[in-house]
Amino acid sequence: MLATVTGMFLLADDLGLVLPVPLWIVHGVILVILIEKLGATESSLYAALFIVVTSAMSVYVMGVVRSDLVLQQRGHEVKATVVKEWLDPAQGRKGRLSHYALERQDGTRVPGPEMETTSDSYDVGQVLTVIEDPEGELRPQTLGQADVTAEVLGAAALALAALGSVGWMTWRGSDAVKRRDDGKPSASVRKVYKVVTRNHATLQEQEEKLREVLRTYPADRRGYIKVSPEHYPDISQPRAARIAWEMGLRAEALGNRGSWRFGETVVEEVPHE
């Protein structure tokens, strides 16, 4: 994930948006496939979309402050005097930038393009402390303009959010695989669910609740009663199939997408205890 963000950051610098946009789309498709391979199919599209959006936002923020970071790295502070100021020509309601020509204290011109601000903050003759680019490629900036700590922290937070989502979906996928293997949610999921929902029902109470649901819940248009297995953390799917069988129903083994489905007829029945 971090390699993707770094690579996109470098590509955006060299190629603009011509190549990165299609690459972000491909990246999202690959994420959907990988997440589905992990087993967390019910939320793969939304997770991939979140990861791609947060990653792209992180790269965008870093791209915006790229020149400021370079200026901080290779620039140095000098005292400079404003010798000329002017505004952009008026263009409707568009904001006008202020421009300032600067000279060092020894009378030499500060290298690079003129300094810019979004407001008319300085006057001719005013002495400022600015960071200048010795290579003359970047605009000089005041110390406040060049400070991009907040932007860097924001970009890092977005990248970590994307990375955390990858870890979360990996955990979800591995848990889904375990659940399919033994027919029961993993011990960690059962513990987390009981803590979060304050559901401390015993196994017997959970079985009675499942019987009540199967007896009273209406079937959907396809004839299935859909049940969320997280509400019965101590009941395995084969045991749930047994309870349904005792009530004249069968458990569907296909196309459940994270749920249990029960009906009088099914495509493929879950073996019951």
N, C-alpha and C positions, 0 to 999 in steps of 0.2 A: 504494500500500500504506500509506504513512504517512498519507495523507488518510483512508483507511478507519479506521485505528486512532484517529486524532484525532476523526473524526466519531462513531464508536461510543463513545468516551470521553465526549463531550458529551451524546450521547443517553442514555447510562446515568445521567447525573446528573439529567436532566430527566424521564425516563420509566421508570426502573428497568429491569426485564427484560421488560416487556410488548412493546415493539417491537424491541429489539436482538437477542433470540434468533432470531426469524424472519429478521431481516436478516442475521445471521451465516450462517444456512442458505442464503439466497439468494446471499450472497457466495461461499460454497463452491461452489455449483452453477455460478455464473458463472466461477469460477476453473477448474473442470474443463473447461468449454467452451473458455475462452481457451487453456488449456494444450494441449488437443487440437488447436485451430486452429494453434498454433505447431508442432505435429508430434510432440511428445513424448508420444504416446498411451499407451505402455506403463506409465507411472507417474503419469499425471495425477491419478488419484483419491487416491493416497497423498500426492502433493505438495500437492494442494489441502487435504487433511485436516490435514497438518502446518502449512501456512500459516495456516489458520483457527484451529487450536488455539493456536499460539504467539501469534497476534495477539490472540485472546480472553484469553489469560493475561496478556498485556501490559496490556490494557485493565483487567482485573480488579485487577491489582496497583496500577495508577495510581488506580483508583477507591477502593481501600482506604486509600491514603495521601493522597487528595485534600484532606481537611480539614487534614491536617498541613502540606501544601504551602501552603495558603491562610494558615494560622497563621504559618508562617515568613515569608511575603511581607508581611503587614500587621501582624503582632504586634510587641510590643516587650518587652524583659526588665524584670522588676520583682522586688524582694525581697518575699516574702509569708510570713506566719506561718500555720501550721495552727491553726485555732481549733476545729475539730470534725472528728471522723472516725467513720465507720460502715461496716458491711458490708452487702451485699445479703442479703436473707432466704435461709435455706438451702432449696435445692430439689433434694433427692436428692443425686446425685453431681455435679451441675453446679457448675462453679467459681464462686466468689463474688468479685465485684469490691469493691475498697475505694474509698470516697468521702471526699473531703476538702474542707471549706469553708475558703477562704483569705481573708486580709485583708492589705492593703498595710501598710507601716510607719506610714502616717499614720492607720491605723484604718479606712479605707474598704474596702469589700468588693471583691475582685477580680471584674470583670464576667464574665458568662457562666455556664454551668452549673458545678457543682462538678467538681473534678479527679478523675479515675479512674485506678486502677492495678490490675493483675491480682494484686498481692500486697500484704500489709500492710507497706508500706515506711517509712511516716512516722508520727510521734506528734504529739499536740497540743502546741503550743508550739514546734515545730521550725520554723526559718526556712529557706525554700527560694528558689532563683532559678528563676522560671518565666517562660514567655512567655504574655502575656495578649492576648486579642482586644479591641481598643478598641471594636469594634462589639458586643461581648457575645453573639455568636452561637456561638462555638466554645469548647470547654472549655480552660482553661489547661493547659499541659503543662510538665514540666521540660525542661531542655535535651536530656537524653538521649532522652526520649520523642519530642520533635519532630524529632530527626535521622532522616531517612528516606533518607539517601544510598544505602544498600545496596539498598533497595526500588526507588528510581528507576533505579539502575544495572541491576538485574535486569530491570525493565520495558523499559529501553532495549535490553538484550541480546536479549530475546525479540522485540522489534520488528525489530531488525537481523537476527535469524535468519530471520524471516518474509520480510523484504526480500531477504536473500541467497538464499532458496529461489526467490523470483520470478526473480531474475537467473539462477540456475542453470538453472531450467526454460526460461527464454528462450534461454539458450545451447544447452541440449540440443535444444530445438525447432528452432533455426536449423541446428544440425548435422544433425539428422535430415532436414530439407528438402534440405540439400546432398547428403546421402548418397543420398537418393532420386533427386536430379537426375543425379548422375554414377555412381551404383551403387557408390561406394566411400566409406569413412569419410574425413572431412576430414583434412588434414595434421596439424592440431593434435591431433585425437583419436588418430591413429596414433602420434604422438610421445609423448603422455601414456601411452597404453596400453603402449608398449614400455618406458618408464621405470618405470612402476608394477609391471608383471609381469616385468620383466627379460627380455622376449621379444625377442631380437635376431635372430630367424630371417630368412634371406634370402627373397626372393620364391619362389625355386625350392623351398626347404625348406617354405614355407607351402603351396605347391601339392601337394607330396608328402604333407604331413600331411592336407590336405583329401581327397586320393585315398584315403588309408588309412581316414579316417573314413567316407567314402561306401562303402568296400568292406566295412567290418567292423561299423559301428554298426547296431543293429536298428531297424526302422521302427516307428512308433507304430501305434495301432489304425486310423488313417486311411491308413496306408501311406506316411507321410512320414518322412524322416530329417531331424531338425531340427539346424541348425548355427548357432552363434553367430558372426556376422561379425567381432566384435571379436578373435577368435582368429586372424584372417587379415587384419591391417590393411592389407596391400599388395595384396590381391586385390579387384578390383571384382566386383560381382554378375554382370555379363555374362561375365567370365572364369571365375567359379565355375560359371556355367551351361554354359560350354563344356567345362570339366573333367568335369562331371556327364554331359553328352551323350556324351563319349568313353567313359564307363563305362556307358552304356545307361540313364541317368536323365535326368530333366528338372527344371528349376528352377521352382518355383511363384512366380507374381507376385502372388497375392492373399492377404490375411489373414496376413501373416507376423509382424506385431507385433514388429518389431525383430530377427527371426531370418531365416535362410535355410531354406527347406524344399525337399527334393528327393524325387522319387518317379518310379515308372514311368509314371504318368499324373497329369496336373495339370489344374486348371481353366483356367488361363491361363499359358502358358510364358513365362519370361523370355528375351528375345532373347539369343543367345550370340555371342561373338566368332567 
